[in-house]
């Protein structure tokens, strides 16, 4: 037996399996599209965060090399 999910029109829960299903394919497709977009945005944000961290580390290395060069020339 399918029971309507509270506050989610068009969504039903199967009493036997516990699965939540959407009866409206357009709503489901819209939900999945927004879900994939959110996941892609999160992945892109994580990638940018890692790249910024790597750049900061590399800039620190360059700074220390430049300081060493300046000290050695004096």
C-alpha positions in Angstrom: 0.0 0.0 0.0 1.2 3.5 -0.8 0.9 6.3 1.7 1.2 9.9 0.7 4.4 11.6 2.1 3.5 14.5 4.4 4.2 18.0 2.9 5.4 16.4 -0.4 2.6 16.4 -3.0 2.9 13.6 -5.5 5.3 11.5 -3.4 4.3 8.2 -1.8 5.9 5.7 0.5 5.6 2.0 0.0 4.6 0.4 3.4 6.3 -2.9 2.5 9.6 -1.8 1.2 9.9 1.7 2.7 10.8 3.1 -0.7 9.7 6.7 -1.5 8.4 7.1 -5.0 7.2 10.0 -7.1 4.0 9.6 -9.0 4.6 12.7 -11.1 7.5 12.1 -13.6 7.8 15.8 -14.4 8.4 16.6 -10.7 10.8 13.7 -10.4 12.8 14.8 -13.4 12.9 18.4 -12.2 14.0 17.2 -8.7 16.8 15.0 -10.3 17.9 17.9 -12.5 18.2 20.2 -9.5 19.9 17.5 -7.4 22.5 16.9 -10.1 23.1 20.7 -10.5 23.6 21.0 -6.7 26.0 18.0 -6.7 27.9 19.5 -9.7 28.1 22.9 -7.9 29.4 21.3 -4.7 32.0 19.3 -6.7 33.1 22.5 -8.5 33.4 24.4 -5.2 35.5 21.6 -3.7 37.8 21.6 -6.7 38.3 25.3 -6.6 39.0 25.1 -2.9 41.7 22.5 -3.4 43.2 24.6 -6.2 43.3 27.7 -4.1 45.0 25.7 -1.3 47.6 24.4 -3.7 48.3 27.9 -5.1 48.7 29.3 -1.5 51.2 26.5 -0.8 53.1 27.2 -4.0 53.2 30.9 -3.3 54.7 30.2 0.1 57.4 28.1 -1.5 58.2 30.8 -4.0 58.3 33.4 -1.3 60.8 31.3 0.8 62.9 30.7 -2.3 63.0 34.4 -3.1 64.0 35.3 0.5 66.8 32.7 0.3 68.0 34.2 -3.0 68.0 37.7 -1.5 69.9 36.6 1.6 72.5 34.8 -0.5 73.2 37.8 -2.6 73.9 40.0 0.4 
